[in-house]
Amino acid sequence: MFKSLTARAIIPVTVSVTGFVVVCCILLYSLMKADMTSDVILLETNQAQMIVKSTRYAMRHDDRESLANIIDNIGTQQWVEHVRIFNKKGIIMFSSNHSEVGKLLDKNAAGCIECHSGAVPAATLGDMKQARRFTNDKGKEVIAITAPIYNEPDCYQAACHVHKAGQKILGTLDIGLSAAPLIRNLTVMRNRMVIFSIMVLLVTVGGVAALLRRYVFIPLRMLMDFTEKTVQGIEQEIPPCGGEIERLAGDIRCIVKELNGLRREMAQWKKEE
């Protein structure tokens, strides 16, 4: 397929190195993407828990005005797309988007089906199962977390509340953050990995090509010139090809000398006949 030795030596190396680097970069990018996504979800889960704890005092004292003010302030923060609290029935009680207060959420929607998939709603979920990723009505990609608000002793023992001790969950906090920072970081990381891969390919292929030229192609060319001149009967020193090629040059000269000697003997026999 490839006529020249250079092509037969360089092209397979290039293809092999390229395939290896591409596969490694894809695997590395996938792992790093999964790790970064997990970190974002863990951070958002911690933020959700912090919000739940920050609003617990207002909830315990049934201070709806303070609770609504806290939700509104959180909703004005950068990258926060929505934050809402809905009760056990799925009715939105507080929201940074006032137009959806009082609406009933669909239990089959993302973020709800994870708990309501069975006959009995689940009381606890892992961090990854609490998260969902979707595109909102504004066309923005969002990573949202649903954090249950548990019925703790300071809740059902309060004089102003009617929750029984057997009720595990009072409601749910739903907070959604823009995925733009994560997407931007992944894009930057991907571009840097592409540049790094190109640099690795250039350095690797260039280094292999230089080594092959220095230790294979140039010595072979010197061997070819030596062989041609030796066959023509031109006496010369063995070229400093190095290693096996230099020994091969010496063997070729010995073979040529023997052949020339045999030719001279055959020519002498013909003359004597």
VMD Tcl script that draws the C-alpha trace (Angstrom):
set ca {
  {0.00 0.00 0.00}
  {2.81 2.40 0.91}
  {5.74 2.37 -1.49}
  {8.31 4.23 0.58}
  {9.83 2.95 3.80}
  {9.22 6.33 5.41}
  {5.48 6.10 4.80}
  {5.33 2.50 5.99}
  {7.13 3.47 9.20}
  {5.58 6.85 10.01}
  {1.92 6.43 9.01}
  {1.18 3.35 11.21}
  {2.85 5.08 14.16}
  {0.81 8.22 13.54}
  {-2.44 6.29 13.29}
  {-1.68 4.24 16.42}
  {-0.66 7.23 18.52}
  {-3.64 9.27 17.30}
  {-6.09 6.50 18.16}
  {-4.53 5.97 21.58}
  {-4.56 9.69 22.43}
  {-8.14 10.17 21.19}
  {-9.46 7.20 23.19}
  {-7.61 8.28 26.33}
  {-8.87 11.86 26.01}
  {-12.46 10.73 25.52}
  {-12.27 8.49 28.59}
  {-10.56 11.19 30.64}
  {-13.09 13.82 29.56}
  {-15.98 11.52 30.43}
  {-14.57 10.85 33.90}
  {-13.81 14.51 34.55}
  {-17.26 15.52 33.30}
  {-18.90 13.03 35.65}
  {-16.74 14.22 38.56}
  {-17.47 17.89 37.89}
  {-21.19 17.22 37.57}
  {-21.16 15.27 40.83}
  {-19.33 18.14 42.55}
  {-21.91 20.63 41.29}
  {-24.77 18.43 42.50}
  {-23.10 17.95 45.88}
  {-22.58 21.71 46.22}
  {-26.18 22.40 45.24}
  {-27.42 19.76 47.70}
  {-25.48 21.44 50.49}
  {-26.96 24.78 49.47}
  {-30.45 23.30 49.56}
  {-29.84 21.91 53.04}
  {-28.52 25.30 54.14}
  {-31.67 26.99 52.83}
  {-33.86 24.47 54.66}
  {-32.03 25.18 57.91}
  {-32.17 28.93 57.29}
  {-35.92 28.86 56.81}
  {-36.65 26.45 59.66}
  {-37.03 29.22 62.25}
  {-39.58 31.06 60.12}
  {-41.42 27.79 59.44}
  {-41.49 26.83 63.10}
  {-43.02 30.18 64.01}
  {-45.32 30.18 60.98}
  {-43.77 33.47 59.84}
  {-44.87 33.33 56.21}
  {-43.80 36.87 55.41}
  {-40.19 36.23 56.51}
  {-40.17 32.90 54.70}
  {-41.41 34.49 51.47}
  {-38.78 37.22 51.82}
  {-36.02 34.62 52.24}
  {-37.17 32.77 49.12}
  {-37.33 36.02 47.12}
  {-33.82 37.04 48.19}
  {-32.41 33.64 47.26}
  {-34.15 33.83 43.90}
  {-32.36 37.09 43.05}
  {-28.91 35.51 43.39}
  {-26.84 34.96 40.26}
  {-27.33 31.60 38.53}
  {-30.43 30.81 40.61}
  {-33.19 30.02 38.12}
  {-35.91 29.08 40.59}
  {-36.47 28.29 44.23}
  {-39.77 27.09 45.64}
  {-41.25 25.27 48.59}
  {-44.27 23.02 48.16}
  {-46.17 21.07 50.76}
  {-46.76 17.35 51.00}
  {-49.73 17.57 48.60}
  {-47.55 19.17 45.92}
  {-49.02 22.67 46.19}
  {-46.45 25.43 45.78}
  {-46.55 27.51 48.95}
  {-43.58 29.83 48.34}
  {-41.68 30.59 45.16}
  {-39.28 33.15 43.72}
  {-41.72 33.21 40.80}
  {-44.86 34.56 42.45}
  {-47.07 33.55 39.53}
  {-46.75 29.86 40.36}
  {-47.67 30.14 44.05}
  {-50.71 28.01 44.79}
  {-50.30 25.76 41.75}
  {-50.21 21.99 42.04}
  {-47.11 20.19 40.80}
  {-47.36 17.07 38.66}
  {-46.08 14.10 40.68}
  {-44.92 12.44 37.46}
  {-42.66 15.37 36.60}
  {-38.88 15.18 36.91}
  {-37.86 15.65 40.52}
  {-41.18 14.28 41.81}
  {-41.37 10.86 40.16}
  {-38.24 9.73 42.01}
  {-40.13 9.79 45.32}
  {-43.63 9.02 44.01}
  {-42.78 6.12 41.68}
  {-44.05 3.55 44.19}
  {-47.29 3.04 46.05}
  {-45.76 4.71 49.10}
  {-43.68 7.87 48.54}
  {-40.02 7.50 49.46}
  {-38.87 9.44 52.49}
  {-35.19 9.67 51.58}
  {-33.12 9.84 48.38}
  {-29.42 10.00 47.63}
  {-27.86 13.23 46.41}
  {-27.62 12.06 42.78}
  {-31.26 10.89 42.77}
  {-32.39 14.25 44.15}
  {-30.86 16.01 41.12}
  {-32.37 16.50 37.71}
  {-31.19 18.33 34.62}
  {-33.55 19.94 32.13}
  {-34.19 23.00 29.97}
  {-36.64 25.46 31.49}
  {-39.24 27.57 29.71}
  {-36.64 30.32 29.22}
  {-34.46 27.96 27.19}
  {-31.79 27.73 29.89}
  {-30.30 24.45 31.02}
  {-30.88 23.94 34.72}
  {-29.60 21.56 37.37}
  {-32.24 21.29 40.06}
  {-32.27 19.71 43.50}
  {-35.28 18.61 45.51}
  {-34.56 18.50 49.24}
  {-37.22 17.13 51.59}
  {-38.17 19.16 54.66}
  {-38.38 16.64 57.48}
  {-40.70 16.83 60.45}
  {-38.25 17.20 63.31}
  {-39.11 17.38 67.04}
  {-38.94 21.17 67.13}
  {-41.63 21.15 64.44}
  {-44.27 18.77 65.77}
  {-43.69 19.85 69.37}
  {-44.31 23.51 68.58}
  {-47.52 24.95 69.98}
  {-48.57 26.58 66.70}
  {-48.22 23.46 64.52}
  {-50.61 20.60 64.05}
  {-48.20 18.12 62.45}
  {-48.14 14.74 64.10}
  {-44.90 13.04 65.10}
  {-45.58 10.20 62.64}
  {-45.54 12.53 59.63}
  {-41.98 12.27 58.29}
  {-42.05 14.94 55.59}
  {-43.68 18.37 55.80}
  {-42.80 19.54 52.32}
  {-40.02 19.88 49.77}
  {-37.58 22.58 48.76}
  {-36.89 22.77 45.04}
  {-33.96 24.89 43.88}
  {-32.61 25.12 40.35}
  {-29.26 26.59 39.38}
  {-28.14 27.47 35.88}
  {-25.90 24.87 34.28}
  {-24.10 27.63 32.31}
  {-21.00 27.71 34.58}
  {-20.65 23.92 34.37}
  {-21.11 23.95 30.58}
  {-18.59 26.77 30.24}
  {-16.01 24.96 32.37}
  {-16.54 21.72 30.45}
  {-16.11 23.58 27.15}
  {-12.88 25.19 28.33}
  {-11.61 21.85 29.60}
  {-12.54 20.11 26.34}
  {-10.79 22.77 24.24}
  {-7.68 22.54 26.38}
  {-7.67 18.77 26.08}
  {-7.94 19.06 22.29}
  {-4.99 21.45 22.22}
  {-3.04 19.19 24.56}
  {-3.83 16.16 22.40}
  {-2.62 17.95 19.27}
  {0.59 18.93 21.05}
  {1.13 15.33 22.22}
  {0.55 14.05 18.68}
  {2.94 16.56 17.15}
  {5.65 15.93 19.72}
  {5.24 12.14 19.63}
  {5.04 11.75 15.86}
  {7.76 14.35 15.32}
  {10.03 12.66 17.86}
  {9.45 9.20 16.37}
  {10.06 10.55 12.86}
  {13.30 12.25 13.97}
  {14.54 9.10 15.72}
  {13.67 6.90 12.74}
  {15.43 9.30 10.39}
  {18.52 9.46 12.61}
  {18.87 5.78 13.45}
  {17.11 4.00 10.55}
  {16.57 6.00 7.37}
  {19.99 7.73 7.15}
  {21.93 4.54 8.02}
  {19.89 2.57 5.45}
  {20.65 5.19 2.80}
  {24.34 4.99 3.64}
  {24.10 1.20 3.45}
  {22.46 1.41 0.04}
  {25.19 3.72 -1.28}
  {27.87 1.45 0.20}
  {26.29 -1.64 -1.36}
  {26.01 -0.08 -4.80}
  {29.63 1.11 -4.81}
  {30.86 -2.20 -3.41}
  {29.05 -4.13 -6.14}
  {30.67 -1.80 -8.69}
  {34.06 -2.74 -7.28}
  {34.76 0.55 -5.55}
  {36.70 -0.05 -2.37}
  {35.60 2.12 0.57}
  {35.42 2.12 4.32}
  {32.35 0.71 6.03}
  {30.06 3.68 6.75}
  {29.48 4.50 10.44}
  {25.87 3.34 10.37}
  {25.95 2.06 13.88}
  {24.75 -1.17 15.42}
  {23.27 -3.92 13.28}
  {23.33 -1.88 10.07}
  {27.08 -1.36 10.32}
  {27.62 -5.09 10.85}
  {25.33 -5.75 7.89}
  {27.49 -3.44 5.76}
  {30.56 -5.47 6.75}
  {28.79 -8.74 5.87}
  {27.78 -7.31 2.50}
  {31.38 -6.33 1.74}
  {32.59 -9.82 2.65}
  {29.93 -11.41 0.44}
  {30.81 -9.09 -2.46}
  {34.52 -9.90 -2.08}
  {33.78 -13.62 -2.14}
  {31.56 -13.21 -5.18}
  {34.20 -11.17 -6.97}
  {36.80 -13.80 -6.09}
  {34.59 -16.56 -7.48}
  {34.03 -14.55 -10.62}
  {37.76 -14.08 -11.13}
  {38.37 -17.80 -10.60}
  {35.64 -18.72 -13.07}
  {37.08 -16.31 -15.60}
  {40.55 -17.80 -15.10}
  {39.20 -21.34 -15.61}
  {37.54 -20.30 -18.82}
  {40.81 -18.87 -20.11}
  {42.71 -22.07 -19.25}
  {40.16 -24.18 -21.10}
}
mol new
graphics top color blue
foreach p $ca { graphics top sphere $p radius 0.5 }
foreach p [lrange $ca 0 end-1] q [lrange $ca 1 end] { graphics top cylinder $p $q radius 0.2 }
display resetview
